[in-house]
Amino acid sequence: MTTYSLTTPLTDEDIVPLKAGDVVKLTGTIYTARDAAHKRLTDLLDQGEELPFDLKGSVIYYVGPSPAPPGRPIGAAGPTTSYRMDAYAPRLYGLGLKASIGKGKRSEEVKQALKDDKAVYFGATGGAGALLSMCIKEATVIAFDELGPEAIRELTVEEFPLLVINDCHGGELYAVPNLEAAGIKS
């Protein structure tokens, strides 16, 4: 297990060394999007329209944050279950998305897209939304404001703590052999 400090936008050179079980401290700009926002992004693509942000090198965080308390840019911001975005994710990876952040397992189609498009799936700690929000320095709604917590937000993060769950080589942290390879006893 290795620890990496990465800054967005991500490149192939950032992604290729990562292995399932590695720790990443991510700094830079990431975007929030859940199911409803993913459907809208896909609709925009189907209509030949521009997306509200450039997918190339981007990271999408599957989160619906709580309202910001006074003096903070965002409320609790814990990950949501990722499989709800699996129908949309391969297409977005194919268009340049380099990483997604969530919790839980991904479909075989998503895992194949990660290999094909040199991308990764990061896990953030579920149940630690308030703690994770401390790494979010700015949050601005950039699209679909009417979706409330599911609106797309541009976040500025500093040393956002992540685990590589699925790497671009087919490795998966949730697979027992990879847990042992990462030095984690199952």
N, C-alpha and C positions, 0 to 999 in steps of 0.2 A: 504494500500500500504506500503510495506516494502522495504528497500534498503539493498542489499547484495553485499559484495565484494567477488568475487570468483576467483580462480586461476586454470588454466588448468594444467593437464587434469581433466575433470569433472567426478564426480562419481554419483551413485544413491543418495548418501547422500547429494550431492550438489543440485540435481535436484528436489527431492521429496518435499522439503519445499516451492519451488517457486510457486507462484500463478500469474495468469494473472493480469497485472497491476503493478507487482513489478518492481523495478529498480535494475539492476545489473551493477556493475562496474567490468569488466572482465580484468584480468591480466594474461599474459602467452603467450603461442603459439597458434595461430589459423591458419587456412589455407583458401586461397581463391579458389573458383571454381565457374564458371558459367556454362551455358548450354553445350558448347563444351567440357569442362573439365569433366563434369558429364557423358557425353556420353562416353568419353574415359575411365573413371574410371569403368563404367559398362562393357565396352568391355574387359578391363583387368580382371575383375571378371569372366566374361563369359568364358574367355580363361584360367582360373585357375592361372593367374599370380598375383604377388604381387602388391599392390598399392604403390604409391610413399610416403605415410605416413600411420601410424597406425591409423585406425579409432577409436579404443577403447578410449573412453573418449574425443574424439576430437570435435572441433567446426569448421564448415565451414562457411565462410563469402561469400555471393553471391555478388561479387564486381569485376569490371574490372577497376582498378585504372588508373589514368592518369600518364604520365611520371613524374618521380621525378625531382623537381627543384633542383638547386645546393644546396648542404648541407643538403638535406632531403632524407630519405630512400624511399619515395613514394610520388606520387602526390595526388590529390584529390581522396578520397576513399569512396564514398557514396554507399549505398546499391542499388542493382538492384531488380526488381520485382521477387518475389520468385516463383510464380506459374510455371515458365518455368522449374524449377527443380523438380516439384512435381512427375513426372513420375519416377524419380530416387531416391528420398529421402527416401521412406519407406525401400527400400533395404539397404541403407546405415545406417539408424537407427538400423535396425535389426542386422547389423554387428558391432555395438558398437558406432556409432556416437551419441553424447550426445546433440548437439545443432547445429542449423543453424541460420544465421543472414541474414536478408533481409528486404524487405518491401512488404506490401500487404498481402492479405488473402491466406490461404492454403487450399488444397483440403481435402475432407473428409478422403481419404486414408492416407494422411499425418497426419491429426489429430488423426486417429486411431493408426498409428505407434507411435506417441508420447506417447500415453497411453500404448500401448503394450510394448514399449521398454524403458520406463522411460526417455524421452527426452523432450526438449523444443525448441520452435521457438522464437527467439528474434527479435525484431524490432530495427533497427537503423534509425536515423532521415534522411529521404531523403532530398536532397538539401543542406546538411551540410557536403559534402565530404571533403572540405578543413579543416573544424574544426575537423572532425573525424580523419583525417590523423595526427593530432597533437598527438594523443594517440598511433600512430604506431611508434615504436622506431627502428625496423629493418624489412626489407623486402627482401627475397631471393627467386628467381624463383627456384623451385625444380622439376618441370615436365612440359612438353609440352610447352617449350619456344617458339616454332613456332606459338603458339596461341596468341602471343603478350599480350594485356591486359587481355586475358582470360586464360593465363598460370596459373598453380597452384603455388602460392607463400606461403611461410611460413612467417607469420608475428609475430613479438613480440609486444604485446600491453600492455599498462599500463592504468588501470582504464578506459577501453573502455566503454562508456555509452550506455546501452541497456535497453529496456523494454521487459518484458515477454509478448508476444502476445498470444501464446498458451502454456499452461502448460501440465504436464503429467497426470492431473486429468480431462481433458476435458474442462477446463476453457479457455475462449477466450476473450481477451481485446476488440475485435471489436464487440462482442455481447453486446447489450444494457444492459441486466441485470448485466453483468460483469463490464461494465463501471460504473454503479451505485454502485456496490459492492466495486469497487476500489476508490470510493469517487469522481469520475469524472462525471460532469453533461453532459448529452447528448444533 
